[in-house]
């Protein structure tokens, strides 16, 4: 049985990590209460970042509850070999119970995986400069 942990390597931690996803969104999965933005990475595993504004979830208790549900459902879905994901919250999340949130998120992860595997294959090492090391 695979360990169900959530190490720092599976999280978007730096503003630059978030910026790279926001600047190069290749996958978008909309929902009434969530928006998932994603872009492939070269790490070999998925990373997730969370954005829940006070405007949409007034109380910190509400924001923390939703973030816990997102992390938990992400941790149980190991279908993404290499993608950086940002989950944004929309209005109406505070009114949902945990079961509904989990169901919605599991559906979103499946839709994201389906879209990810439909992406055309990218060029290997697209971020490296062409012609380096040739003489």
N, C-alpha and C positions, 0 to 999 in steps of 0.2 A: 504494500500500500504506500502510495506516495505521501510524503509529509506535506501537510497543508499549512505552510508558513507564508509569510508576506514580508520578505527581506527588503532592505532599502534598495537593492538592485532592481526591484520590480516596481519602483515608484518614480515618478517624475519629481525631482527634488529642486532643481535650479530653475530660475526664470528663463534661462536659455533653452532648457528642455521644453518648457511650455511654449516659448516663442517659436521653436522649430516646428511644432505641431500647428500652431495658429497660422504661421506663415506658409505652410505647405500642406494644407488639408487635402488628403487624397480620398478619404472615406468619411462619409457623413451619414449618421443614422439618426433621424429625427423621431421624436415621440412627443406626446402631449405634455409630459412632465420632465423629460430629459432631452438632451442633445449630446450625441457622442461624436467627437471629431477624432480622426486617427490618421496616422501616416506611418508607413513601414520604416523600420530601423534595421541596423546591421548587427544587432546584439545577439540575436538568436532567441530572445525571449521578450515577452510583452512587458510594458511598463504602463502604469496608470497614474493620472493626475486628476484631482478633483477641484471643481470650481462651483461653490454654492454661495451665492450672494445673500446678504442680509435683506436685500430688497424682496427676495422670493421666499426666504425662510427667516422670519423675524427673530426667533429665539435660538440661542446657541444649542439648546437641547435638541431642537428640531434638526438643525444642520448636522450635528454630531451623529444623531440617529440615522440620518440618510447616508452620511459618509460611511458609517459602520456597515450598513447594508450593501453599499456599492463595493467596498473592500472585500466583504465576505463573499459576495457572488462572484467577483472577479477572481478571488483566490480559488474558488471551486471550478472555474472554467479555464482549462489549460489548452485551449484550441488555437491560440495565437502564437506562432513561432517567433515573430519579430515585428512588433508594431507598438508605437507609442500612442496612447489613448488618453483623451481628456473627456471627462464626464461633466457636463454643465447641468445645473438644476434650473428648472423653470417654475413658474408660479403654479400653485396647487399641490405641491409636494407635501406640505404640512398636513393636508387633510387625508392623506393616504395612510393606511395601516401597513405594518411591516410585511405582511403576506402579499399584499398587492404590489408593494415596492419590489420585493424579491421576484415576483412573477414578471413584472415589467422589465426588470433588469436582465433576467435570464433570457427573455425574448430578445432584448436588445443585443446581448452578447451573441446569440445565435445569428441574428441578422448581420451583425458586424463580421462574424466569421465567414458567413456566406459571401458578403461583399469583398472581404479580403481575398478569399480564394478565387474570386472572379477577376481580380486585378491582372492586367497584363504583366508578364515577367519584366522586371526592371533590369537595366544594364548593371552588371556587377561593378561595385566600387564607383558609383557615379559621383561621389564627392571627392575623389582623388584627381589630381591634375593629370591630364593626358600627356604622354610623352616623357614622363619622369623616368630617369634612369637609362634612357636610350642615348647612345653616343654616336 
